[in-house]
Amino acid sequence: MMGPPGAGKGTQAKMLSERFGVPHISTGDILREAVAAGTPLGTQARAYMDDGRLVPDAVVIGIVDERLGVADCTRGFILDGFPRTVAQAQALDGVLARRSLGLTSVVQIDVPREQLVARLSARRVCRKCGTLFNAADRAAATQCVRCGGDLYQRADDQEDTIRQRMDVYARETAPVTEHYRRAGLLHEVDGTGSREQVADRVQASVR
């Protein structure tokens, strides 16, 4: 599942996971799980994360490789947030070939840039429980409707930062899109409308 920040790829990956009964594999989640479990690769990842550095490709790919070896992936899986670069995509090709697995679809969720900026800049996070909210929702404008905690805007959800993130995404991921387009795997899906409307388009594309 691919798409720029704010496109809703995480939400769609979860909905697709539930629809087809296959695991949703988020690289952020499995990195944190590996760190918490104290696996050898998780220990390596922790050293970088504790120093505020990016976890190297080799460690991320190793953790993805381990996750794909779990029994629940035998019927399929959905990758969310990986690969982000051509080098990662090529490494993933090697991992999948070695495990006699293969991708059947790469879904790119497309949303106009200004709509993405509006979505992300309206996002607020609860300081207590971490739940995400939209500031346009008056019921959750200042306080969390779940726990009553204060809501705040993360630094990476401010407009200038959002635009920088978009630029980085476009620069790094455009070649990945072409990598999968050449492989005949890419499905571009309109990400505007309700999440249910987008889910219908995503599910139609992977069928």
N, C-alpha and C positions, 0 to 999 in steps of 0.2 A: 504494500500500500504506500503510494507516494503522493506528495502534495506539499505545497509551501506551508509555513507556519499559519495556523488559523483556518486551514482548509477543511478541517474536520476528519482527517484521516484516522486519528485514534478512535473517535466515536464510530466511524464506519467500520473500522477493523473489528471492534468489539461486536457490533451488530452482525457482521458477516460471520464472526466466530460462533455466535449463538445460533444463527440461521443454519449453518452447515455442521455444527458440532465438532469443530477443529480448534486447536489452541491459537490464541492471539499472542504472538510473541513480540513484545515491545523490548527493544534493546535497553532502554532505560531501566525497565523493570527487572530484566534478567541480570543486568550488571549489579543492581542493588541486591538481588537475591544471592548472587555469587559472592558478593562482599559479605553479606550477613551470614552466609553458610561457611565462610572461611575456606573456600576451595582454593587450590593453588593459583588459579587464574584470578579468582576474586581477591586474593591477597595482593597480587600484582596490581590489579585495578585500584584497590584501596590506596596504595602508595601514591598513585597519580592523582586520584580524586582528593585526597587529604591535602595535597600540595596545590590544588586548584588547577592542575594541568589536564589536558585532554588525554583520555585513555588511548594508547596507541592502537592502530588498526589490528595488529597481530593479536593483542589481548581480546579486543572486542570480537574478532572473528573466531578466536578459540572458544569464547563463551557462547557465541551463537552455535558453533559446531557442537558443543556439549549439549545444548538445549535441543538441537535437532535429533540427537541420539536418544532422547527420552521416548518411551513407548507411545505416548499419546500423539506423536507426530507421524505415526505410520499411515494414518488415514488422510493426512494433510495438515497444513499449518498456514498461518497468515503472519507475514513479517511486517512490522510497523516501525518505521524509523531506521531501517537498514535495508539495502546499502545506501550511503549518502554520497559516495564518490565512485569513480570508475574503478579505482584500485580495489575498493571493497566489493564492488559488483563482480570483478574478475576473481577475487578470492572466494566469494560465495559460489561462483560457478564451479570452482575446484572442489569445495566442500560438498556441494550437492552431487557432483559426479562421483566422488569417492564413496558417498553413502547411497549411490544408485537412486537418487532423488532428482527431481527437476521442477522448475517453476512452470505453472500452466498459464498464469496471468500476472501481469504487472499493471495495477490500476493507478493511473495518475488522476487525482482529483484537481480540477481546474476551477479557480474562483478569481474574478477580476481583482487586481491589486488593491484598488481603493476600497473595495468591499472587505478585503482581508484586514486592511489597516483599521477600518471602522470596527470590525469584530474584535480584534485584539486590544485596541485601545479602550474598549468598553469593558474589558474583562477585569474582574476583581476577585481577590482570594481571601478566604477567611483566615485570620491569624491563628485561630484556635485549632480548627479541624482541617484546614487546607482545601475545603470545597471551593470550586470555581463558580462564579456568578457573573451575570451581565449587568452592568450598571444601568442599562436602559430599563431593567425590570425594577419598578419602583418598590416592590415588596422586598427587594434585596439590595437597595441602594446603599445602605450604610452598615447594616447588620446581617449576619448570617441567619437565614431562616431555619437552619438546622440546630445550631448550638448557641446562637445569640452573640457570637464573637464579632469583633470589628472586622470590616472588610478594608483591604488596601490594594493599591495598584503596584504590581511588580515592576522593577526597573526595566525589564525586557519587554514590558507591555506599553511603554511610553512611545509616542509616535515616531520620534527620531530613531530610537533603537529598533522599532519594528521595521522601518524602511531599510535600515542597515542589514537586519536579519534577512529580509526579502532579497537584497542584493547578493548576500553570501549564498543563500539558497539557490538563486538563479545561476550564479557562477559555478557552484560546485555540482549542482544536480542536473543541469541541462545536458552535460555529456552522458550522465547515467541514463537519462530519458532516451537519448539517441542509441545508447548501447542496447537497450531493450527493444527499441523500435526496430533496429536492424535484425534482432533475433525473432521478430514477429510476435512478441509477447505483450506489447504495450496496448493498453485500452485507456483512452482519455475520456473522462467522465465529467459532465457539467456538475459542479459542486454548489450551485446556487439553489435556493428554495429550502424547504423544510428538510430536516434530517431524514424523514421517512421517504420523501421524494428522491433524495440523493441515494438512499439505501436501495430503492427500487432500481435505479440506474446502475448502481454498482453490481447488484446481484444479477441483473440482466447481462451485464458485460462479462462476468465470469462464467456464466452458464454457457 
